[in-house]
Amino acid sequence: MAESDEERFLERRQRMSEILADIAGHAKSVSTLRCPYKNKPGECTAQFRCRNQQFGEGGGRSRCGHDGTFDYRVAWETRPETYDRTREKLRRIREEAARRREAGGPQDGE
């Protein structure tokens, strides 16, 4: 008796999940050793400042100074506590703006 289409589909989906899990696991382990913004010639492709960028003469792309001996992520991760403070400040600004709109007071730029 032949397997149903649904059984074959489920088997294939399980196999794909196993393959993708292996790929994701490998990518996660490599991500702590190699900067994802470093291209093959060793240039930095990041669109933000990173303390690993090394600028030379000529005005071209900066070189990536990451040598693979440390976890590169600390070079560009932000401090989580500043995120929370900024989020709270934005919440207060929005509340104040809503109060002014309700009261019919002057808006920013007026």
Steps between C-alpha positions, in 0.01 A plus 500: 500500500637841401541776755254782483603838365458648847739247657762567233455874550549467877813287452649753259414788731668321790812438290512867394463606863797282596714644219407859583561441872854381420560805282365738765711335771815536291421863417449576869835353599684675215333833584706526818824466304454690176360848448200478262589840351846392383499410131736259324775760432491604868310826454242621749153525344320627813291814451583616854811571704673204660812512713649226281498720189844604383512795263787537259594760247321519168144546624385148413324259727644449843678178581349265755739469793319200644744212515268224618648470848209654689124537491458790252146581616614713793649744250160622385235382744332778692448509871155355581440747784515794257227337291268487801573864596438619144179303477374656826595849381309451174196377695505820713537720191202330332286537812586870532422559132163325540418716804581817304284388207207428730541835676523686168839641597787586268652215306871459431612744235223753567 
